[in-house]
Amino acid sequence: MKRLTTPPLHLLAALIAAIGAVASIGHAVDTAGRPPNFVIIFADDMPPEHIGAYGGTHKTPAIDRLAAEGTRFDEAFCVSSMCTPSRFSLLTGKYPGHCRAPSFLRNNPEDEPYNISWNTELTADEHCMGEIFS
């Protein structure tokens, strides 16, 4: 199993660079000519000690197998204290304030910064990881 223990900002920069590289060439292809598989698991309020691969006592055999066969991130950087803006950032590679979906932003006076609110969708013009890696 590979373990990444670099500082969180370096991981974020590497993730953004990887997404940009894949987007610029259109397809990421391994030596066998097949696109790689990416599995990202989002979980709210779930500490790592609830997963066996992270030293937990709970039985999580499927997640443990994925962790053993792939690359596991041991550190991450959260761009917002709310789950939806953080998911937006991970899926699109953008800061939450760059989302212009009407349900994502509260109505603020023009001279004040945007407040991040709950989001229910990505707009059609947003490119996300699933689209980039397909």
N, C-alpha and C positions, 0 to 999 in steps of 0.2 A: 504494500500500500504506500502510495506517495503522500507525504504530508507537507503542506505549505505553511510556513511560519513567518512569512515576511510581514512587515508592518501593513496595517489596513489600507493606507493611502496608496502604497505600492501595488497592492492587489487590485484596488479600484482602477488605477492607471493601467495595469496590465489587462484587465477585463475590457476597458474601453478601447485600448489599442487592438486587442484581439478582435473585438466586434468590428472595429473600423477596417482592419485588414481583411476580414471575411467579406464585409460589405463591398470593399473595393475590388475584390477579385470575383465576386459573384458566388463562388462556391468554395468551401474548404474541402479538400479531397485528401484522403490518406493514401498510403502507398499502394493499397489494393484497388484504388479507384472509387471507393465508397465514401460518401460524406460521413463524418464522425457523428456519433450520437451524443446529445447533450440532455442531461436530466437535471433540472433545478427544482428543488423541493422548497416551497414556501410554507412556513409554519409560524403562526402568531403565538407569542407567549409560551414557547416550548424551549426550555433550557436544554443544552446539549447533554446533560446527564440523564435525560430521558431516552437517549438513543444508545444502543449497545456499542456502536463503533466509536462513540465518544466517552466510553468508560461507564456507561449507565448500566443499571441492573435490570431494566425493562427488556423484554425479549422483542427485538426488532430485526429478525433474520433477513428480510428482504432489503432493508436499508443498509444493514451491516454488509451484505454481499455487494451491493452497489458501491459502498465506500471502499471495500477491499479491492475491487476490480478497477476502480477509477481514480480520479484525482479528488481529494477531499480538501476543502477549504477550512482551515482551523481558525481563521480570523476574517472578519468582514467589517465593512464600514456602512453605517446606516445614515442616509442623507436627511432623514426626517424622523420626528418622534411618532408619527402616525404611519400605519401600515400601508395605506393606499399610495401616498406619495413615494414611499420607499420602493414599492413594487413598480410604480411607473418608471422610476429611475433605473432599476435593474432591467426591466424589459426593453426600454428604449435607449438607454445610455444618456439620457438628458436629466438635468436638474428638474425637480418638481415644478419650479416656477416657470419652466418653458412650456408646460402643458397648457393648451388654450381651450380644452373642452369646457363647455359652459358649466357643467356640474362640478368641475374641479376647482373653480375659483369662486370665492364669494364676491359679491358686488362691493367694491371699495371705491372711495373717491379717487380720482385720477392722480392726485398728488401723494397717495399712500401706496406702499408696496402691496403686492397681491398676498392674500392669506390663502394658504392651502386648506382645502375643505375635502369632503368625501367625493370620490370619483366613482362613476358607475361604468365608464367605458373609455376606450381610447378612440380618438377621432380617426377618420379614414386616412388622413394624411400622415399619421404617425407610423413609422417603421419600427417594428419590434423584433426581438431576437428570433422568434419563431419564423417570421417572414424572411429574415436575413439568412438563417441557416437552412431553409428549405431548398 
